[in-house]
Amino acid sequence: MPADRLGEKILWCLHGNLQHPTVWNGVVQTLGSGNVEIRLVNLWETLDSSCWNWAQKFCCNLLAGKAQNSQHYLLGYSLGGRLGLHALLSAPELWSGAVIVSADPGLSDQIKREEGLRRDRIWANRFLTEPWDDLLAEWDDLPVFCHRPCPTPRPEADFDRQKIARAFEVYSKGRMDDLRSQITNLPIPITYVTGEADHRYRQIGTDLAAQSSNIRHINIHNAGHRVPWEQPAAFLNILTRVLDAPTHP
């Protein structure tokens, strides 16, 4: 991981499941030539044994190379957002702000956690053996995606099925703590972004913002779960405003 330069502003981008870091190319093209250093994290190359272990190693590496007055921001979508929330909690002193998109803060109901883990284990086993295109079609048909097509390519050659199966197992929401109370006590400004058609996550954003003055919920018109790619202009506008906002030591 490269060392920071004195006083620079750095945005760490965490992609979702069945994605690659290249999904953030629009962010790189829009913001990369300005005063922000964009760093894309490959979650397949940094796969760990749990969300907490991943976050702790990630933050330790960042802290080791952190320069004086450098400002670190975190952008995470879905799975990357869940890992990002763990990173914010693992080292809150590291972060100047975060944009979390369509990410679950965890389930409080033990039965729902167990059901979620069972579902993820089924997906894990299927991704080891079943035809790729059939799996993606069924994945995209899940209600969470609001019956909208996936706007980013996912050729099988770009993925390692063993790693996909491992991620379903170790990062399952069934293995996550309920982070709500911890997140709402963070001193970090968090912008939680959802699409208006994504009713479940829109409600999560509303609830989190109601519990903390440091959390702002923004709901994007004509978008579902995959907000950054369904409404890229609106999303980039939000991200730019977060990065341009003054920070306080």
C-alpha positions in Angstrom: 0.0 0.0 0.0 1.6 3.3 -1.1 2.5 5.9 1.6 0.5 9.1 1.8 1.8 12.5 0.8 1.7 15.4 3.3 -1.8 16.9 3.5 -3.3 14.9 0.6 -7.0 13.9 0.4 -7.5 10.2 -0.3 -10.6 8.3 -1.3 -10.6 4.5 -0.7 -13.2 2.7 -2.9 -14.7 -0.6 -2.0 -16.7 -2.5 -4.6 -19.6 -4.9 -4.0 -20.0 -8.6 -4.4 -19.7 -10.0 -8.0 -17.9 -6.7 -8.9 -14.3 -5.6 -9.6 -12.6 -2.4 -8.7 -13.0 -1.2 -12.3 -16.7 -0.5 -11.5 -15.3 2.7 -9.9 -13.8 3.9 -13.2 -16.4 6.7 -13.4 -15.2 8.0 -10.1 -11.6 7.8 -11.2 -12.3 9.7 -14.4 -14.3 12.4 -12.7 -12.3 13.0 -9.6 -8.9 11.5 -10.2 -7.5 14.5 -12.0 -8.4 16.9 -9.2 -7.1 17.3 -5.6 -8.2 13.8 -4.6 -6.1 10.6 -4.8 -8.4 7.7 -5.7 -7.4 4.3 -4.5 -9.3 1.2 -5.6 -9.4 -1.8 -3.2 -9.7 -5.2 -4.7 -11.7 -7.2 -2.2 -10.9 -10.5 -4.0 -7.2 -10.0 -3.4 -7.7 -8.9 0.2 -10.2 -11.6 1.1 -10.1 -12.4 4.8 -11.7 -14.7 7.4 -14.3 -12.2 8.6 -15.5 -8.6 8.2 -13.7 -7.5 11.4 -10.4 -9.2 10.4 -10.5 -7.6 7.0 -11.2 -4.2 8.4 -8.5 -4.4 11.1 -5.8 -5.4 8.6 -7.0 -2.7 6.1 -6.9 0.0 8.7 -3.5 -1.1 10.2 -2.0 -0.8 6.7 -3.5 2.6 6.2 -2.3 3.9 9.6 1.2 2.6 8.9 1.5 4.8 5.8 -0.6 7.8 7.0 1.2 11.1 6.5 0.6 14.1 8.7 -2.6 16.0 7.9 -3.7 13.5 5.2 -7.4 13.1 5.0 -8.9 9.7 4.3 -12.4 9.1 3.0 -14.2 5.8 2.4 -16.6 4.9 -0.3 -18.3 1.5 -0.1 -21.1 -0.1 -2.0 -23.2 -3.0 -0.6 -20.6 -5.7 0.5 -17.9 -3.0 0.2 -20.1 -0.7 2.3 -20.5 -3.4 5.0 -16.7 -3.9 5.1 -16.4 -0.1 5.1 -18.6 0.2 8.2 -16.3 -2.2 10.0 -13.3 -0.1 8.9 -14.9 3.1 10.3 -15.5 1.3 13.6 -12.0 -0.3 13.7 -10.2 3.0 13.4 -12.5 6.0 13.6 -9.5 8.4 14.1 -8.3 7.5 10.6 -11.3 8.7 8.7 -12.4 12.2 7.7 -15.7 11.0 6.2 -17.5 8.2 4.4 -20.1 7.6 1.7 -21.9 4.3 2.3 -24.2 3.0 -0.5 -26.9 0.5 0.0 -25.1 -1.4 2.8 -26.7 -3.4 5.6 -25.5 -2.4 9.1 -26.4 -5.9 10.4 -29.4 -7.9 11.6 -30.6 -7.9 15.2 -32.7 -11.0 14.9 -30.8 -14.2 15.4 -33.3 -16.3 13.4 -32.9 -13.9 10.4 -29.1 -14.1 10.8 -29.3 -17.9 10.7 -31.5 -17.8 7.6 -29.2 -15.4 5.9 -26.2 -17.6 6.5 -28.1 -20.6 5.1 -28.9 -18.7 2.0 -25.4 -17.5 1.5 -24.0 -21.0 1.9 -26.4 -22.2 -0.8 -25.2 -19.4 -3.1 -21.6 -20.3 -2.2 -22.0 -23.9 -3.3 -23.9 -23.0 -6.4 -21.2 -20.5 -7.6 -18.7 -23.3 -7.4 -20.4 -25.5 -10.0 -23.4 -24.0 -11.8 -23.3 -22.2 -15.2 -22.2 -18.6 -14.8 -24.8 -16.8 -16.9 -27.6 -18.7 -15.2 -26.4 -17.7 -11.8 -26.0 -14.1 -12.7 -29.5 -14.0 -14.2 -31.0 -15.5 -11.0 -28.8 -13.1 -8.8 -30.0 -10.1 -10.7 -33.6 -11.2 -10.3 -33.4 -10.9 -6.5 -35.9 -8.4 -5.1 -33.0 -6.3 -3.6 -32.1 -5.2 -7.1 -35.5 -3.8 -7.8 -36.0 -5.7 -11.1 -33.4 -3.5 -12.8 -30.6 -5.0 -15.1 -27.0 -4.9 -13.9 -25.3 -1.9 -15.6 -21.8 -3.3 -15.3 -20.2 -6.3 -17.1 -19.2 -9.4 -15.2 -17.4 -11.9 -17.5 -16.6 -15.1 -15.8 -13.0 -14.9 -16.7 -12.6 -11.9 -14.4 -13.6 -13.9 -11.3 -12.3 -16.8 -9.2 -15.3 -19.0 -8.2 -13.5 -20.3 -5.1 -13.1 -16.7 -3.8 -16.7 -15.9 -4.6 -17.8 -18.9 -2.6 -15.5 -18.0 0.3 -16.8 -14.4 0.4 -20.4 -15.6 0.6 -19.4 -17.7 3.6 -17.1 -15.4 5.6 -18.8 -12.1 4.9 -22.4 -13.3 5.2 -24.8 -11.0 7.0 -25.5 -14.1 9.1 -22.0 -13.7 10.6 -22.2 -9.9 11.1 -22.9 -8.1 14.4 -25.7 -5.6 14.4 -23.6 -2.4 14.1 -26.4 0.1 14.3 -25.7 1.4 17.8 -22.0 1.6 17.1 -22.4 3.4 13.8 -24.7 6.0 15.2 -22.2 6.8 17.9 -19.4 7.4 15.5 -18.0 11.0 15.4 -17.4 10.6 11.6 -19.6 12.4 9.0 -21.3 9.6 7.1 -23.4 10.0 4.0 -25.7 7.0 3.5 -27.0 6.8 -0.1 -29.9 4.8 -1.3 -32.2 4.6 -4.4 -35.9 5.5 -4.0 -37.0 2.1 -5.4 -34.9 0.2 -2.8 -37.4 0.4 0.0 -35.6 -1.8 2.6 -32.3 0.2 2.4 -34.1 3.5 2.1 -35.7 2.7 5.5 -32.3 1.8 6.9 -31.0 5.1 5.9 -33.9 7.0 7.3 -33.5 5.1 10.6 -29.8 5.7 10.9 -30.0 9.4 10.1 -32.8 9.8 12.8 -30.4 8.4 15.4 -27.3 10.4 14.7 -26.6 14.0 13.6 -23.4 12.7 12.0 -25.3 10.6 9.5 -27.0 12.1 6.5 -29.3 10.0 4.3 -29.7 10.9 0.7 -32.3 9.1 -1.4 -31.7 9.2 -5.2 -34.7 9.5 -7.6 -35.1 6.8 -10.2 -32.6 4.4 -8.7 -32.6 1.0 -7.1 -29.9 -0.8 -5.2 -27.0 -0.1 -7.6 -27.2 3.7 -7.2 -23.7 4.7 -8.5 -24.2 3.0 -11.9 -28.0 3.7 -12.3 -27.7 7.4 -11.6 -24.0 8.2 -12.0 -24.3 12.0 -12.4 -26.4 12.4 -9.2 -24.1 10.0 -7.3 -20.9 11.8 -8.4 -22.4 15.1 -7.4 -23.0 13.8 -3.9 -19.5 12.3 -3.7 -17.9 15.6 -4.9 -19.8 17.6 -2.3 -18.7 15.2 0.5 -15.0 15.5 -0.6 -15.2 19.3 -1.0 -16.8 19.9 2.4 -14.5 21.5 5.1 -13.2 19.1 7.7 -12.5 19.9 11.3 -9.6 18.4 13.3 
